[in-house]
Structures are given as C-alpha cells and as structure tokens.
Amino acid sequence: MSHLKIYLKMDNAAFAEGNRNYEVARILRAYADELVDAGEHVGALEANFYDLNGNYVGEASATVDDDDEDDEDDAEEGGGYY
C-alpha cells in the first residue's frame, strides 16, 4: 500500500497569534501546486516545508508500492479512498 506522510512543526512565530491555520494552508497549497505541476512524477511527493520566515518546519514523505493496482480496484469499489 502506498502512503503519504506530512509532518509540520507549528511552534514558532509564523504560526503564532492567530496565524496557525493560515500558515498551514499556505504551506499545503504551495505543496499541492507543486504536485499538480509535477504530474505523475513520484519524486514530487517528497518535500521540505518552510514557514514565511524561511524556517524549516516539516516535510512530506511517500512510500509508493508497485502493486497499487489492487488498491485502485478497491477504491473503485468504494474502499474508502478520498
């Protein structure tokens, strides 16, 4: 089974004073845009995340298995994939 893990550390100034949700959304939108631009390039799933101040705050890591065809069949049958 393939999976994607996203880790964000939210304990610095960029996430303070009501900015937490905005900053998380900004980081994830930028990541999503990169994924769309990369098409099916698996390496694009790996990424480091930086806050507005340029500080490293997390990463995305992926494991992609070659036998995912079975998982895709499950998804088509209502296997709970969104």
C-alpha positions as CSV (number, residue, x, y, z in Angstrom):
1,M,0.0,0.0,0.0
2,S,1.3,3.4,-0.9
3,H,1.1,6.3,1.6
4,L,2.0,9.9,2.1
5,K,3.0,11.3,5.5
6,I,3.0,15.0,6.2
7,Y,4.8,16.5,9.3
8,L,4.5,20.1,10.3
9,K,6.0,21.6,13.4
10,M,3.8,24.6,14.4
11,D,5.6,26.0,17.4
12,N,7.3,29.1,16.0
13,A,6.4,32.7,15.3
14,A,4.9,32.1,11.8
15,F,2.2,30.0,13.4
16,A,1.5,32.4,16.4
17,E,-1.2,35.0,17.1
18,G,-4.0,33.5,15.0
19,N,-1.8,32.7,12.0
20,R,-1.6,28.9,12.6
21,N,-4.4,27.9,10.1
22,Y,-3.3,30.5,7.5
23,E,0.3,29.3,7.6
24,V,-0.7,25.6,7.4
25,A,-3.0,26.3,4.5
26,R,-0.3,28.4,2.7
27,I,2.3,25.6,3.0
28,L,-0.1,22.9,1.9
29,R,-1.4,25.0,-1.0
30,A,2.2,25.5,-2.3
31,Y,2.8,21.8,-1.9
32,A,-0.4,20.9,-3.8
33,D,0.6,23.3,-6.6
34,E,4.0,21.6,-6.9
35,L,2.3,18.2,-7.1
36,V,-0.1,19.3,-9.9
37,D,2.8,20.8,-11.8
38,A,4.8,17.6,-11.5
39,G,2.2,15.3,-12.9
40,E,2.8,11.7,-12.1
41,H,6.5,12.2,-11.1
42,V,6.7,10.2,-7.9
43,G,9.7,12.2,-6.6
44,A,7.5,15.3,-6.3
45,L,5.8,13.7,-3.3
46,E,8.9,14.2,-1.3
47,A,9.2,17.8,0.0
48,N,10.6,20.0,2.8
49,F,8.3,22.7,4.2
50,Y,9.4,26.2,5.2
51,D,7.4,28.9,7.0
52,L,7.1,32.5,5.9
53,N,10.2,33.4,7.8
54,G,12.2,30.7,5.9
55,N,12.5,28.3,8.8
56,Y,12.3,24.5,8.2
57,V,9.0,23.3,9.7
58,G,8.4,19.9,8.3
59,E,8.3,17.5,5.4
60,A,6.3,15.2,3.2
61,S,7.5,11.7,2.6
62,A,5.9,9.0,0.5
63,T,6.1,5.3,0.0
64,V,4.8,4.1,-3.3
65,D,4.4,0.4,-3.9
66,D,4.4,-1.1,-7.4
67,D,1.4,-3.3,-6.7
68,D,-1.0,-0.5,-6.2
69,E,-3.3,-1.7,-8.9
70,D,-5.1,-3.8,-6.3
71,D,-5.6,-0.7,-4.2
72,E,-7.1,1.2,-7.1
73,D,-9.6,-1.6,-7.7
74,D,-10.6,-1.3,-4.1
75,A,-11.1,2.4,-4.4
76,E,-13.3,2.0,-7.4
77,E,-15.5,-0.4,-5.4
78,G,-16.0,2.1,-2.5
79,G,-12.9,1.1,-0.5
80,G,-12.9,4.4,1.5
81,Y,-10.3,6.4,-0.5
82,Y,-11.0,10.1,-0.8
